[in-house]
């Protein structure tokens, strides 16, 4: 067992006496919850108060590392522990967001071994190094909404990003609209809507394909009602949707409004005057259903121009609209997250941690930052110590957080290119910082 400083030893003896009394009173839960110690300082975003002297008598392991023993603070949660040099730079993360089972539990606390290396695997120069950490309790994390993708209706819905084809089928007397798409993992999906229902309100049925969607985007033409044919045509640089009658004569032309996504695929009902367009531009992919207003005669028709709502009502109206916006970057996604005022991300957020009982009423502050990797998003301290995993969303392209007016919780927004997730983080004060001591490397 390595030696402790005088200050640390006095606190430990007091703790052991308290634990012994609690056990004698038959309250093991209370005894377990009392395992506490620590100091705190401010060192590059992790905080110590008080001081712990160098552990010159630290025990070396057979492998040449140092066995570090410390008493965990009274927090029901996870623990993160890092090795810092004299300047406060984080050199090695020994544990990140770890529960008690990831430590060796000794009579007087947790034990962890440091092999004298930094995170790159290099042995650090000889000198004194400090081990600092953060314990995080039960913070509140809730999913609030999905933004930017009308097909993302639940946690288990596929994250569709590439829409390729669509068609209308007749099944059991009903028409079914099928949309073919790929998700972020390049798996193919079929999205099905029964057309007798209101598609805007209906929940689609997602069916995973046995193989990824193949083939070019389309089709550019399809059969329609009464033997007619619908086609996407380019005329003098303008994209038109044209219906040909059974004799091949033009029955109607539907123009696409300026600035609207361009049709890349078309499907039509053979029972009603309804067509479905898959449209695309740099900002979004859109599925749109158009139907003929009752009482209108075949003519050269226009499609409603959203930019000019005062224009004459068109003969054809939009009755279905589903969008997937380009949210690969926060700047693009910020327009589609349902805010009257722009959401302003913060690089760092400072919170007040709970005071350690052994340190009196002194309250440490922690600077938090947001990070993400292949497994999702996480909280870290300003010096880089990961302290809590927030989400398990893969493929993240960006993640930001910040506070909103009159909202005590922190808002987390993150995007994977398919959808924007909005989460809220509360009770961040449920954490304590700690100092596991200063150690000499290599041990003497």
C-alpha positions in Angstrom: 0.0 0.0 0.0 1.5 3.4 -1.0 1.8 6.1 1.7 -0.6 9.0 1.9 0.2 12.6 2.9 -0.6 13.6 6.5 -3.6 15.7 5.4 -5.0 12.8 3.4 -4.3 10.2 6.1 -6.2 12.1 8.8 -9.3 12.3 6.5 -9.0 8.6 5.7 -8.7 7.6 9.3 -11.8 9.6 10.1 -13.6 8.0 7.2 -12.7 4.5 8.2 -13.9 5.2 11.8 -17.2 6.5 10.3 -17.6 3.5 8.1 -16.9 1.1 11.0 -19.5 2.8 13.2 -22.0 2.7 10.3 -21.4 -1.0 9.8 -21.8 -1.7 13.5 -25.2 0.1 13.3 -26.2 -2.3 10.6 -26.4 0.2 7.8 -24.2 -1.1 5.0 -25.8 1.2 2.4 -25.1 4.2 4.5 -21.5 3.0 5.0 -21.0 2.5 1.3 -22.5 5.9 0.5 -20.0 7.6 2.9 -16.9 6.6 1.0 -15.6 10.1 0.5 -12.5 12.2 0.3 -10.9 14.5 -2.1 -9.4 17.8 -2.6 -10.0 20.2 -5.4 -7.9 22.5 -7.3 -8.4 24.2 -10.6 -6.1 22.7 -13.1 -7.0 23.1 -16.8 -10.7 22.6 -16.3 -10.6 19.9 -13.6 -10.7 21.3 -10.1 -8.9 20.7 -6.9 -9.4 22.4 -3.5 -6.8 22.0 -0.9 -3.6 19.9 -1.6 -2.4 16.4 -1.5 1.4 15.9 -1.2 3.4 13.7 -3.6 3.1 10.0 -3.1 6.8 9.3 -3.0 6.2 5.9 -1.5 3.7 4.8 -4.1 3.8 1.1 -4.7 5.2 0.0 -8.0 3.5 -3.0 -9.7 5.3 -6.0 -11.1 4.8 -4.5 -14.6 6.6 -1.3 -13.6 3.5 0.8 -13.2 2.2 2.7 -10.2 -0.7 1.4 -8.0 -2.9 4.4 -7.2 -5.4 4.2 -4.4 -8.1 6.7 -3.6 -11.5 7.0 -1.9 -14.4 7.8 -4.3 -16.6 10.7 -3.5 -20.1 10.1 -2.2 -21.8 10.1 -5.6 -23.9 7.4 -7.0 -22.7 7.3 -10.6 -19.6 7.0 -12.7 -16.0 8.2 -12.3 -13.4 9.6 -14.7 -9.8 9.9 -13.8 -6.9 11.4 -15.6 -3.1 12.0 -15.3 -1.9 15.6 -15.5 1.5 17.2 -15.8 2.5 20.3 -13.8 1.1 22.7 -16.4 -2.4 21.1 -16.1 -2.3 19.3 -19.4 -4.2 16.0 -19.5 -1.7 13.3 -20.5 -3.6 10.1 -19.9 -7.2 9.1 -19.3 -7.1 6.2 -16.9 -10.9 5.8 -16.6 -13.7 7.6 -18.5 -17.4 7.4 -17.4 -16.5 4.2 -15.5 -18.7 2.6 -12.8 -17.3 1.0 -9.6 -17.0 -2.4 -11.3 -14.2 -1.0 -13.5 -12.0 -0.4 -10.5 -10.3 -2.7 -8.1 -12.1 -2.1 -4.8 -9.8 -2.2 -1.7 -10.5 -1.7 2.0 -10.0 2.0 1.8 -11.4 2.8 -1.7 -10.6 2.2 -5.4 -7.3 1.1 -6.8 -6.2 1.8 -10.4 -2.8 1.2 -12.0 -1.0 3.8 -14.1 1.8 2.4 -16.3 3.5 5.7 -16.7 2.4 6.2 -20.3 0.3 8.9 -22.0 -2.7 8.3 -24.3 -0.4 7.8 -27.3 1.4 4.9 -25.5 4.6 6.9 -24.9 6.3 6.7 -21.4 6.2 10.2 -19.8 9.4 11.9 -18.7 10.5 11.5 -15.0 8.7 13.9 -12.7 5.7 14.4 -10.6 2.2 14.0 -12.0 -1.2 14.6 -10.5 -4.3 12.4 -10.8 -7.5 14.3 -10.9 -11.1 13.2 -11.6 -14.8 13.9 -11.8 -17.6 11.8 -10.4 -20.9 12.3 -12.2 -24.2 11.3 -10.6 -27.7 10.8 -12.1 -28.0 13.7 -14.5 -31.3 14.1 -16.5 -31.2 13.4 -20.2 -34.3 13.4 -22.3 -35.0 13.2 -26.0 -37.1 16.1 -27.1 -37.6 16.0 -30.9 -36.4 15.1 -34.3 -35.9 17.9 -36.9 -35.3 18.1 -40.6 -36.6 14.7 -41.6 -40.4 14.0 -41.8 -39.7 10.2 -42.0 -38.0 10.2 -38.6 -41.0 9.5 -36.5 -39.6 7.3 -33.7 -36.3 6.1 -32.2 -36.5 2.9 -34.2 -37.3 4.5 -37.6 -34.6 4.1 -40.3 -32.4 7.1 -40.8 -33.1 7.6 -44.5 -30.7 9.8 -46.5 -30.8 8.7 -50.2 -34.2 8.5 -51.9 -34.1 6.8 -55.3 -37.4 5.5 -56.7 -41.2 5.5 -56.2 -44.2 3.6 -57.6 -47.9 3.1 -57.0 -49.2 -0.5 -56.7 -52.7 -2.0 -56.4 -53.1 -4.4 -53.5 -56.5 -5.8 -52.5 -58.4 -3.0 -54.2 -56.3 -0.3 -52.6 -53.5 1.7 -54.0 -50.2 1.7 -52.1 -47.4 4.3 -52.6 -43.9 2.8 -52.3 -40.8 4.9 -51.8 -37.4 3.3 -52.0 -34.5 4.7 -50.0 -31.1 3.9 -48.4 -30.1 4.6 -44.8 -26.8 5.8 -43.4 -25.5 2.3 -43.4 -26.3 1.9 -47.1 -29.2 -0.6 -46.3 -32.2 -0.4 -48.6 -35.7 0.4 -47.3 -39.2 0.5 -48.7 -41.6 3.1 -47.2 -45.2 2.2 -47.8 -48.3 4.4 -47.6 -51.9 3.1 -48.2 -53.4 5.9 -50.4 -57.0 5.6 -49.1 -55.7 7.2 -45.9 -54.3 10.7 -45.5 -50.6 10.2 -46.1 -49.6 13.4 -44.3 -51.2 12.0 -41.1 -50.6 8.2 -41.6 -47.6 6.5 -40.0 -45.6 4.9 -42.8 -44.6 1.2 -42.8 -40.9 0.7 -43.1 -39.7 -2.6 -44.6 -36.0 -3.4 -44.8 -34.8 -4.7 -48.2 -32.8 -7.9 -48.4 -30.2 -6.0 -50.5 -29.3 -2.3 -50.9 -31.4 -0.3 -53.3 -29.9 -0.5 -56.8 -30.5 1.2 -60.1 -30.8 4.7 -61.2 -33.1 7.3 -59.8 -36.5 7.2 -61.3 -38.8 6.5 -63.1 -39.1 9.6 -65.3 -42.5 8.4 -66.7 -45.4 6.2 -65.5 -48.9 5.1 -66.4 -51.8 7.2 -65.2 -55.6 7.2 -65.1 -57.7 6.1 -68.2 -54.7 4.9 -70.2 -52.8 8.2 -69.9 -49.1 8.6 -69.3 -47.2 11.0 -67.0 -43.7 12.2 -67.8 -41.0 14.5 -66.5 -39.9 16.7 -69.4 -37.3 19.4 -70.1 -38.6 22.1 -72.3 -36.4 25.1 -73.1 -34.5 24.7 -69.9 -37.7 24.4 -67.8 -38.8 21.2 -66.0 -42.4 20.3 -66.7 -44.6 17.4 -65.6 -46.7 16.5 -68.6 -49.7 14.2 -69.0 -50.3 12.5 -72.3 -53.8 11.0 -73.0 -54.4 7.5 -74.4 -53.8 8.8 -78.0 -50.4 10.4 -77.0 -51.7 14.0 -77.1 -50.7 16.5 -74.4 -53.6 16.6 -71.9 -52.0 19.0 -69.4 -48.7 20.4 -68.3 -47.7 21.2 -64.7 -45.0 23.7 -64.3 -42.6 23.7 -61.3 -42.3 26.9 -59.4 -39.1 28.9 -59.5 -36.7 27.9 -56.7 -38.6 24.7 -56.0 -36.8 21.2 -55.9 -36.6 19.6 -59.4 -38.6 16.3 -60.0 -36.4 13.3 -60.4 -39.0 10.5 -60.2 -42.7 10.2 -60.8 -45.6 7.8 -59.9 -49.3 8.1 -60.5 -52.6 6.7 -59.4 -54.5 4.8 -62.1 -57.8 5.3 -60.2 -57.7 9.0 -59.4 -56.2 12.2 -60.8 -53.2 12.0 -58.4 -49.5 12.0 -59.1 -46.5 11.7 -56.8 -43.2 13.5 -57.3 -39.8 12.8 -55.8 -38.0 16.1 -56.0 -34.5 17.2 -55.1 -32.1 20.2 -54.9 -29.1 21.1 -52.8 -31.1 21.8 -49.7 -33.6 19.0 -49.5 -35.4 15.9 -50.9 -39.1 16.2 -51.1 -42.0 13.7 -51.7 -45.0 15.6 -53.0 -48.5 14.4 -53.9 -50.6 16.5 -56.3 -54.2 16.0 -57.1 -56.6 17.8 -59.5 -59.2 20.1 -58.0 -62.7 18.9 -58.6 -64.5 20.6 -61.5 -61.4 21.7 -63.4 -61.0 20.8 -67.0 -57.8 19.5 -68.6 -55.6 22.5 -69.4 -52.1 23.8 -69.2 -52.0 24.0 -65.3 -49.7 25.5 -62.8 -48.6 24.0 -59.5 -49.0 26.2 -56.5 -46.1 28.6 -56.1 -45.3 28.9 -52.4 -43.3 32.1 -53.0 -46.4 33.8 -54.4 -49.4 32.8 -52.4 -51.5 35.7 -53.9 -51.4 34.1 -57.3 -54.5 32.6 -58.9 -55.2 29.2 -57.3 -53.9 26.4 -59.5 -56.0 23.6 -60.9 -53.8 21.1 -59.1 -53.0 21.3 -55.4 -50.4 19.7 -53.1 -52.0 17.2 -50.7 -48.9 15.4 -49.5 -45.6 16.8 -48.6 -42.7 15.1 -46.8 -39.2 16.6 -46.6 -35.7 15.6 -45.7 -33.6 18.7 -45.4 -29.8 18.9 -45.8 -28.6 18.9 -42.2 -25.1 17.7 -42.6 -23.8 20.9 -41.0 -25.2 22.9 -38.1 -25.4 26.1 -40.1 -27.8 24.4 -42.6 -29.7 22.5 -39.9 -30.3 25.6 -37.7 -33.1 26.7 -40.1 -35.1 23.6 -39.4 -35.0 23.1 -35.6 -38.2 25.0 -34.8 -36.9 28.1 -33.1 -38.4 31.6 -33.4 -34.9 32.9 -32.6 -31.7 31.4 -33.8 -30.2 28.8 -31.5 -26.7 30.1 -30.4 -24.3 27.3 -29.5 -21.8 27.7 -26.6 -18.3 26.3 -26.8 -18.0 25.9 -23.0 -20.6 25.9 -20.2 -19.5 26.5 -16.6 -21.5 24.8 -13.9 -21.2 24.6 -10.1 -20.5 21.1 -8.9 -21.7 19.8 -5.6 -19.3 20.5 -2.7 -17.4 17.5 -1.3 -18.5 17.0 2.3 -14.9 16.6 3.5 -14.1 20.1 2.1 -16.7 22.0 3.9 -18.9 24.4 1.9 -16.3 25.1 -0.8 -18.0 24.6 -4.2 -15.9 23.8 -7.3 -16.8 25.0 -10.8 -16.4 22.8 -13.9 -16.1 24.0 -17.4 -17.9 21.5 -19.7 -17.5 21.0 -23.4 -19.3 18.7 -25.9 -17.6 16.1 -28.0 -18.6 13.2 -30.3 -17.0 10.1 -31.8 -18.0 7.1 -33.8 -20.2 5.9 -30.8 -22.1 9.1 -30.2 -21.8 12.3 -28.2 -20.3 12.9 -24.7 -19.5 15.5 -22.1 -15.9 16.3 -21.3 -14.1 18.8 -19.2 -12.3 21.7 -20.8 -9.0 19.9 -20.5 -10.3 16.9 -22.4 -11.3 14.4 -19.7 -14.5 12.5 -20.8 -17.0 12.3 -18.0 -20.3 11.1 -19.4 -21.6 9.5 -22.5 -24.8 11.3 -23.7 -26.0 9.4 -26.8 -25.2 6.3 -28.7 -26.0 7.8 -32.1 -23.4 6.7 -34.7 -22.3 8.6 -37.8 -22.6 12.0 -36.1 -21.4 14.9 -38.3 -21.7 17.6 -35.7 -23.0 18.3 -32.2 -23.6 21.6 -30.3 -25.0 22.6 -27.0 -26.1 25.8 -25.2 -28.6 27.3 -22.9 -31.9 29.0 -23.9 -33.6 31.9 -22.1 -35.6 30.9 -19.0 -34.6 27.2 -19.5 -32.5 25.7 -16.7 -31.6 22.7 -18.8 -28.9 22.6 -21.5 -30.1 21.9 -25.0 -28.1 19.4 -27.1 -28.5 19.3 -30.9 -26.7 16.7 -33.0 -26.9 15.7 -36.6 -25.8 12.6 -38.6 -26.8 13.9 -42.0 -30.1 12.1 -41.9 -31.9 13.9 -39.0 -31.3 16.4 -36.2 -31.8 15.1 -32.7 -32.7 17.5 -29.9 -32.0 16.4 -26.3 -32.1 18.2 -23.0 -29.5 17.8 -20.2 -30.5 18.6 -16.6 -29.2 18.2 -13.1 -25.6 18.8 -14.2 -24.7 19.9 -10.7 -24.9 16.2 -9.7 -21.1 15.9 -9.9 -18.0 16.2 -7.7 -14.4 16.8 -8.6 -11.6 15.0 -6.7 -7.9 14.8 -6.4 -6.3 11.3 -6.2 -2.9 12.7 -5.3 0.4 13.6 -6.8 2.8 10.8 -7.8 6.4 10.5 -8.7 7.2 8.7 -12.0 9.1 6.5 -12.1 8.4 5.4 -8.5 11.3 5.6 -6.2 
